[in-house]
Amino acid sequence: MRSVGLLARLEKHAPSPDSRGRAVETALGAHLLNTAERDIEITWWRDRGLEVDYVVSDGRRTLAIEVASGRQKDRVTGLAAFVARFPGSRPLLIGGQGLALSDALSRSAGELLG
């Protein structure tokens, strides 16, 4: 599977948690943009120090994505704040205790949006 090769390269070429975190977030963002159908918008959200890495929306459904990749920041708080601010949206944690990065990379933006 291609995502396994990507993960191995990240371990080798981005050995620090911070650089690996940025690389993983960037890889996921590129994947979302490359697999999004025309009616799906990929953005991000930040408000008063709280953030989510990606917001995937088709106008009817909204998915807030946070990537737990070794960088030190409070992912759960940002996701909770987003869901509170935008009722009906759904949070998704990728990595850590959430969906495995390899599983996320094997699905299109539309599949993740559900």
C-alpha positions in Angstrom: 0.0 0.0 0.0 1.4 3.5 -0.9 0.5 5.0 2.4 2.8 2.6 4.2 5.7 3.8 2.0 4.8 7.4 2.8 4.8 6.7 6.5 8.2 5.0 6.4 9.7 7.9 4.4 8.3 10.4 7.0 9.9 8.4 9.8 13.3 8.5 8.0 13.3 12.1 6.6 11.3 13.9 9.3 12.7 12.4 12.5 11.5 15.1 15.0 7.9 15.1 16.1 7.4 18.7 14.9 8.7 18.2 11.4 6.9 14.8 11.1 3.7 16.5 12.3 3.9 19.2 9.6 4.7 16.7 6.9 1.8 14.4 7.9 -0.6 17.3 8.0 0.6 18.5 4.6 0.3 15.0 3.1 -3.2 14.6 4.3 -4.2 18.0 3.0 -2.7 17.2 -0.4 -4.6 13.9 -0.4 -7.9 15.6 0.5 -7.5 18.2 -2.2 -6.6 15.6 -4.8 -9.5 13.3 -4.0 -12.3 16.0 -3.4 -15.1 16.0 -5.9 -16.1 19.4 -7.4 -18.8 20.0 -4.8 -16.5 19.4 -1.8 -14.6 22.3 -0.2 -11.5 21.8 1.8 -10.6 24.6 4.3 -9.3 25.1 7.8 -10.6 26.8 10.9 -9.0 28.9 13.7 -10.7 31.0 16.4 -9.0 32.5 19.4 -6.2 30.0 19.5 -8.4 27.0 18.8 -8.1 25.3 15.4 -8.8 22.2 13.3 -6.4 21.2 10.5 -9.1 20.7 7.8 -12.8 21.3 7.3 -14.4 19.2 4.6 -17.9 20.3 3.5 -20.3 19.8 0.6 -22.8 22.4 1.8 -24.9 19.8 3.5 -22.4 18.0 5.6 -19.3 19.2 7.4 -16.4 17.3 8.8 -13.7 18.8 11.1 -10.4 16.9 10.9 -7.6 17.2 13.3 -4.3 15.3 12.7 -2.6 13.8 15.7 0.9 13.3 14.4 3.3 14.0 17.2 3.0 17.8 17.3 2.2 19.2 20.7 -1.2 20.9 20.6 -4.6 20.4 22.0 -6.5 18.6 19.3 -9.6 17.6 21.2 -10.3 21.2 22.4 -10.2 22.5 18.8 -12.5 19.8 17.6 -15.0 20.3 20.5 -15.0 24.0 19.9 -15.7 23.6 16.2 -18.6 21.2 16.8 -20.1 23.5 19.4 -19.8 26.5 17.1 -21.1 24.6 14.0 -23.9 22.2 15.2 -24.4 19.3 12.9 -20.7 19.1 12.0 -18.8 15.9 12.8 -15.3 15.7 14.3 -12.7 13.3 13.1 -9.3 12.7 14.7 -6.7 11.1 12.5 -3.8 9.4 14.1 -3.3 8.9 17.8 -6.5 7.3 19.3 -8.4 8.2 16.1 -8.6 6.8 12.6 -5.2 5.5 11.4 -3.4 7.7 8.9 -3.1 4.8 6.5 -6.9 4.3 6.6 -7.5 8.0 6.0 -5.1 8.0 3.0 -7.0 5.1 1.5 -10.3 7.0 1.4 -11.3 10.0 -0.7 -12.4 13.3 0.8 -16.0 12.3 -0.1 -15.7 9.0 1.6 -14.4 10.6 4.8 -17.2 13.1 4.7 -19.6 10.2 4.5 
